[in-house]
Amino acid sequence: MNIQPNNPLHGLTLDTILNELVARYGWEGLGREIDIRCFTHDPSIASSLKFLRRTPWARERVEALYVSTLRR
């Protein structure tokens, strides 16, 4: 069994992370925090997940925002 006690993202799906960020910031606020077109122009969970799964740099920014949100 691979336990990762120091990894705050362990066991979380990208879908869960994105839904929590949208609940906290809303699409408009999320677009201000991370200026990505999938958050600022006709945003949806499905289209954002599709983009984030194919774009590593964008996914890293979303994950970093989630981790910094946890620390606040």
C-alpha positions as CSV (number, residue, x, y, z in Angstrom):
1,M,0.0,0.0,0.0
2,N,1.4,3.4,-1.0
3,I,0.7,5.9,1.7
4,Q,1.5,9.5,1.1
5,P,0.9,11.4,4.4
6,N,2.7,14.6,3.2
7,N,0.8,14.9,-0.1
8,P,-2.4,17.0,0.3
9,L,-3.6,16.0,-3.1
10,H,-3.4,12.2,-2.4
11,G,-6.7,10.5,-3.0
12,L,-8.4,13.6,-4.6
13,T,-9.6,13.6,-8.2
14,L,-9.2,16.6,-10.4
15,D,-13.0,16.7,-10.5
16,T,-13.2,17.1,-6.7
17,I,-10.5,19.7,-6.6
18,L,-12.2,21.8,-9.4
19,N,-15.7,21.5,-7.8
20,E,-14.3,22.7,-4.4
21,L,-12.5,25.6,-6.0
22,V,-15.6,26.6,-8.0
23,A,-17.7,26.4,-4.8
24,R,-15.2,28.6,-3.0
25,Y,-14.3,31.2,-5.6
26,G,-17.1,30.9,-8.3
27,W,-16.2,30.9,-11.9
28,E,-15.5,34.6,-12.0
29,G,-13.2,34.5,-9.0
30,L,-11.4,31.4,-10.3
31,G,-10.8,33.2,-13.6
32,R,-9.2,36.0,-11.6
33,E,-7.0,33.7,-9.6
34,I,-6.0,31.7,-12.7
35,D,-6.4,33.4,-16.0
36,I,-7.3,30.5,-18.2
37,R,-9.9,30.8,-20.9
38,C,-11.8,27.7,-19.8
39,F,-12.6,29.6,-16.5
40,T,-13.4,33.0,-18.1
41,H,-15.3,32.2,-21.3
42,D,-18.5,30.0,-21.0
43,P,-17.1,27.9,-18.2
44,S,-18.3,24.4,-17.2
45,I,-16.9,21.6,-15.2
46,A,-16.8,19.2,-18.2
47,S,-14.9,21.6,-20.5
48,S,-12.5,22.7,-17.8
49,L,-11.7,19.1,-16.8
50,K,-11.1,18.2,-20.5
51,F,-8.7,21.1,-20.8
52,L,-6.9,20.5,-17.5
53,R,-6.4,16.8,-18.2
54,R,-4.6,17.7,-21.5
55,T,-2.6,20.7,-20.2
56,P,-0.1,19.9,-17.5
57,W,0.9,23.5,-16.7
58,A,-2.8,24.5,-16.2
59,R,-3.4,21.5,-14.0
60,E,-0.4,22.4,-11.9
61,R,-1.7,25.9,-11.3
62,V,-5.1,24.6,-10.3
63,E,-3.5,22.1,-7.9
64,A,-1.3,24.8,-6.5
65,L,-4.3,27.1,-5.9
66,Y,-6.1,24.2,-4.1
67,V,-3.1,23.5,-1.8
68,S,-2.7,27.2,-1.0
69,T,-6.5,27.4,-0.3
70,L,-6.1,24.5,2.2
71,R,-3.4,26.3,4.1
72,R,-5.5,29.5,4.6
